[in-house]
Amino acid sequence: MKYLINNDHSEPMKITIEPWAEEISISAGSSLLLTILSDREGLLETAIGPNTFTVWLWGGCRVKLAVNGEDQAVPSLLIPAP
């Protein structure tokens, strides 16, 4: 499963990936692609605030990130979520 988050604002956006509590900031006009790796489907929950976006993923999944098409190495996100 893939989800694309676009920052259409004029300020950077902080994105938090839970339950790992990993944070990534994307500049104005940028996009973040989340590729969720899981053997089963689950619920993706989100919360939006001023210049923030939080994503909660379900137990057992892992996730890869790419900003503007460039992979971001975040080793903790490859450990299955509790």
QUIBEL-V841081 format. One record per residue. N is the residue number from 1. RES is the residue in one letter. PSI is psi in radians with two decimals (* if undefined). BURIAL is # if it has 16 or more other C-alpha atoms within 10 Angstrom, else .. Layout:
BEGIN
<<N | RES | PSI | BURIAL> <N | RES | PSI | BURIAL>>
END
This chain:
BEGIN
<<1 | M | 2.46 | .> <2 | K | 2.44 | .> <3 | Y | 2.34 | .> <4 | L | 2.24 | .> <5 | I | 2.10 | .> <6 | N | 2.38 | #> <7 | N | 1.67 | #> <8 | D | 0.14 | .> <9 | H | 2.98 | .> <10 | S | -0.04 | .> <11 | E | 2.76 | .> <12 | P | 2.67 | #> <13 | M | 2.30 | #> <14 | K | 2.20 | #> <15 | I | 2.25 | #> <16 | T | 2.27 | #> <17 | I | 2.01 | #> <18 | E | 2.61 | #> <19 | P | 0.20 | .> <20 | W | -0.29 | #> <21 | A | 0.54 | .> <22 | E | 2.37 | .> <23 | E | 2.46 | .> <24 | I | 2.48 | .> <25 | S | 2.34 | #> <26 | I | 2.44 | #> <27 | S | 2.90 | #> <28 | A | 2.38 | .> <29 | G | -0.01 | .> <30 | S | 2.95 | #> <31 | S | 2.65 | #> <32 | L | 2.19 | #> <33 | L | 2.14 | #> <34 | L | 2.14 | #> <35 | T | 1.94 | .> <36 | I | 2.23 | #> <37 | L | 1.99 | #> <38 | S | 2.59 | .> <39 | D | -0.21 | .> <40 | R | 2.74 | .> <41 | E | 2.71 | .> <42 | G | 3.13 | .> <43 | L | 2.30 | .> <44 | L | 2.10 | .> <45 | E | 2.53 | .> <46 | T | 2.75 | .> <47 | A | 2.36 | .> <48 | I | 2.35 | .> <49 | G | -3.08 | .> <50 | P | 1.96 | .> <51 | N | 0.41 | #> <52 | T | 2.66 | .> <53 | F | 2.16 | #> <54 | T | 2.37 | #> <55 | V | 2.21 | #> <56 | W | 2.24 | #> <57 | L | 2.86 | #> <58 | W | 2.84 | #> <59 | G | 2.45 | .> <60 | G | -0.26 | .> <61 | C | 2.88 | #> <62 | R | 2.93 | #> <63 | V | 2.50 | #> <64 | K | 2.58 | #> <65 | L | 2.57 | #> <66 | A | 2.25 | .> <67 | V | 2.12 | #> <68 | N | 0.67 | .> <69 | G | -0.09 | .> <70 | E | 2.16 | .> <71 | D | 2.47 | .> <72 | Q | 2.17 | .> <73 | A | 1.90 | .> <74 | V | 1.50 | .> <75 | P | -0.63 | .> <76 | S | -0.48 | .> <77 | L | -0.18 | #> <78 | L | 0.00 | .> <79 | I | 2.21 | .> <80 | P | 2.40 | #> <81 | A | 2.50 | #> <82 | P | * | .>>
END
